Amino acid sequence: MVKRLNTKEVRLFSRQEWPFFVIIVLVAAGIFALQSQAPKGIMAVVEVEGQTTVRRDLAQVEGAESLPIAGADGIALTVEFSREGARVLSSTCPDKTCQRTGLLSRAGESAVCLPGRVVLRLEGKEDRSLEADAVTG
Amino acid sequence: MGKSGRIALSGMLAALALALSFLEGLLPPLPGMPPGAKMGLSNIAVMYAAGSIGLPCALGLALVKGIFALLTRGFTAGLMSLSGGLVSTLCMWLLLKKSPASLSLTGVCGALTHNFAQLVVAYWITVTSVTLYVPFLLIFSLLTGILTGSVLKLTLPLLEKLNIANAVQKR
């Protein structure tokens, strides 16, 4: 079927096509509902010398939030949390590896400052229960 | 109208598509939408080309749009525009030429395929989670697709008065 694009042959709406539009809306609503049910977001964890000092739920951060962290040997870091993820904004250590790691946005990613013995990492919420099990068991 | 006429018309449509994408760029970003979500106004020109001139011309327009994005907004934007543009052009051409689909359905499917091709590329380039945007993109595609279909429906009678497409078709 080859037809021409003109006013007589092409209509703006067709009655048979309405179900398609309704399906799109339903699918969108369904996915949205699933997403809002799922454990939302990621936890950002800061550890200094092996001790967890900060835990932030990134889904609950409004805008960008920066936080000073005091590491070992007088090394001071600034960590920034946002909805998109977490990163080390600045560090007084000489090599800046953690700073260059950039934005962490997925569970399992981490930025490590070896001289300050600071670890910034992201974990999924389900990881936390696994961790708790491991500690008790 | 011979080959030269068709080339001239394609050029005009390409200019129109670029002008529309530029105009779109001036609109403020929409709240709640993924960064770079656009109304797809330039798809009107592509849709018209796919329906009345032919697939090669329409794909050419998508290519020009992609190159324009590449030159003005960088590699990522160019790749996103090109991937979305080519896939949606193919989809709209199929619907317009090979099926009895209405203009709004064609617009919506064009927007959907455009967005999802881009989503795939975005997922491939960055590794951040893009699935969060899917429901918004679905609704957004629905609205903008109906909008582009309606605009084309409104402009078609005027274009027919100019008799350009007929001249190209009769050739």
Boltz contact constraints between the chains, C-beta under 6 A:
constraints:
  - contact:
      token1: [A, 2]
      token2: [B, 97]
      max_distance: 6.0
  - contact:
      token1: [A, 5]
      token2: [B, 51]
      max_distance: 6.0
  - contact:
      token1: [A, 5]
      token2: [B, 52]
      max_distance: 6.0
  - contact:
      token1: [A, 6]
      token2: [B, 160]
      max_distance: 6.0
  - contact:
      token1: [A, 7]
      token2: [B, 156]
      max_distance: 6.0
  - contact:
      token1: [A, 7]
      token2: [B, 157]
      max_distance: 6.0
  - contact:
      token1: [A, 10]
      token2: [B, 103]
      max_distance: 6.0
  - contact:
      token1: [A, 11]
      token2: [B, 102]
      max_distance: 6.0
  - contact:
      token1: [A, 12]
      token2: [B, 103]
      max_distance: 6.0
  - contact:
      token1: [A, 12]
      token2: [B, 104]
      max_distance: 6.0
  - contact:
      token1: [A, 12]
      token2: [B, 153]
      max_distance: 6.0
  - contact:
      token1: [A, 13]
      token2: [B, 102]
      max_distance: 6.0
  - contact:
      token1: [A, 13]
      token2: [B, 104]
      max_distance: 6.0
  - contact:
      token1: [A, 14]
      token2: [B, 102]
      max_distance: 6.0
  - contact:
      token1: [A, 17]
      token2: [B, 102]
      max_distance: 6.0
  - contact:
      token1: [A, 17]
      token2: [B, 105]
      max_distance: 6.0
  - contact:
      token1: [A, 24]
      token2: [B, 138]
      max_distance: 6.0
  - contact:
      token1: [A, 24]
      token2: [B, 142]
      max_distance: 6.0
  - contact:
      token1: [A, 28]
      token2: [B, 135]
      max_distance: 6.0
  - contact:
      token1: [A, 28]
      token2: [B, 138]
      max_distance: 6.0
  - contact:
      token1: [A, 28]
      token2: [B, 139]
      max_distance: 6.0
  - contact:
      token1: [A, 31]
      token2: [B, 134]
      max_distance: 6.0
  - contact:
      token1: [A, 31]
      token2: [B, 135]
      max_distance: 6.0
  - contact:
      token1: [A, 32]
      token2: [B, 135]
      max_distance: 6.0
  - contact:
      token1: [A, 105]
      token2: [B, 128]
      max_distance: 6.0
